[in-house]
Amino acid sequence: MTDQSKNSNAQVQQTPFDYTLSVIGGKWRMKIMYQLAGEKVIRYGELKRQIPAITHKMLSSQLKELECCGIVNREEYHQIPPKVEYSLTPRGRTLMPILEGMCKWGVENQS
């Protein structure tokens, strides 16, 4: 079996849990979604200020990936200076109970 067919089989057999982790996993995605959940729309610069430890490159790439997953909506306005706004999609909002549950667990179990 070639590496390509092994990878193809692994993708086909992805569990729902694996899929969920692929969407929300990583250091930044949940932080980005959490910030977007508190606002109807938010501009890139404001989002960057709310997550000061993230680099511009990482924020940009994570937003693009979340957009590709259908979690984040990106609205670009063609004006000077450029204006781009981000928001959670209805699909993205369905993830908020998961994030809220994780926050609740942290509050209850943090030492």
C-alpha positions in Angstrom: 0.0 0.0 0.0 1.4 3.4 -0.9 1.7 6.3 1.5 -0.9 8.2 -0.5 -3.5 5.3 -0.2 -2.7 5.0 3.5 -3.4 8.7 4.0 -6.6 8.5 1.9 -7.9 5.6 4.0 -7.1 7.5 7.2 -9.1 10.5 6.0 -12.1 8.3 5.1 -12.0 6.6 8.5 -11.8 9.8 10.5 -14.1 9.6 13.5 -16.5 12.5 14.4 -14.3 13.2 17.4 -11.2 13.5 15.2 -13.1 15.8 12.8 -14.2 18.0 15.7 -10.6 18.3 16.9 -9.4 19.0 13.4 -11.7 22.0 13.4 -11.3 23.4 16.9 -7.9 22.0 17.9 -4.7 23.9 18.3 -3.5 26.7 20.5 -5.4 29.5 18.8 -8.6 28.5 17.2 -10.8 28.2 20.3 -9.4 31.6 21.5 -10.3 33.2 18.2 -13.8 31.6 18.2 -14.4 32.7 21.8 -13.5 36.3 21.0 -15.8 36.2 17.9 -18.6 34.8 19.9 -18.7 37.9 22.1 -19.3 40.2 19.2 -21.6 40.3 16.2 -18.7 41.3 13.9 -15.1 42.3 14.8 -12.4 43.8 12.7 -9.0 42.1 12.3 -7.1 44.8 14.3 -9.5 44.5 17.3 -9.3 40.7 17.2 -5.5 41.0 17.3 -5.6 43.4 20.3 -7.9 40.9 22.1 -5.4 38.1 21.6 -2.1 39.9 22.1 0.2 36.8 22.2 -0.8 35.7 18.7 1.3 36.8 15.7 -0.2 38.5 12.7 0.8 35.6 10.5 -0.7 33.0 12.9 -4.0 35.0 13.3 -4.3 35.4 9.5 -3.7 31.7 8.8 -6.0 30.5 11.6 -8.8 32.8 10.4 -8.3 31.5 6.8 -8.5 27.9 8.0 -11.6 28.6 10.1 -13.2 30.3 7.1 -12.4 27.2 5.0 -14.1 25.0 7.6 -17.2 27.2 7.5 -16.8 28.4 11.1 -15.8 32.0 10.4 -17.3 34.5 8.0 -15.0 37.1 6.4 -16.5 40.2 5.0 -14.1 42.4 3.0 -15.0 46.0 2.2 -13.3 47.6 -0.8 -12.3 51.0 0.6 -9.3 52.9 1.7 -8.1 52.0 4.3 -9.1 48.4 3.7 -11.8 47.1 6.1 -12.2 43.4 6.9 -14.7 42.1 9.4 -15.0 38.6 10.9 -17.9 36.9 12.6 -18.9 33.3 13.5 -21.2 31.6 11.0 -24.3 29.8 12.2 -22.2 26.6 12.0 -19.5 28.2 14.1 -22.0 29.3 16.7 -23.0 25.6 17.2 -19.5 25.0 18.6 -20.0 27.6 21.4 -21.7 25.1 23.9 -18.5 23.0 23.6 -16.3 25.9 24.4 -18.5 27.1 27.2 -18.5 23.6 28.7 -14.7 23.6 28.6 -14.6 27.0 30.3 -17.0 25.8 33.0 -14.9 22.7 33.6 -11.8 24.9 33.9 -13.5 27.2 36.4 -14.6 24.2 38.5 -11.3 22.3 38.4 -8.5 24.9 38.2 -6.4 24.8 41.3 
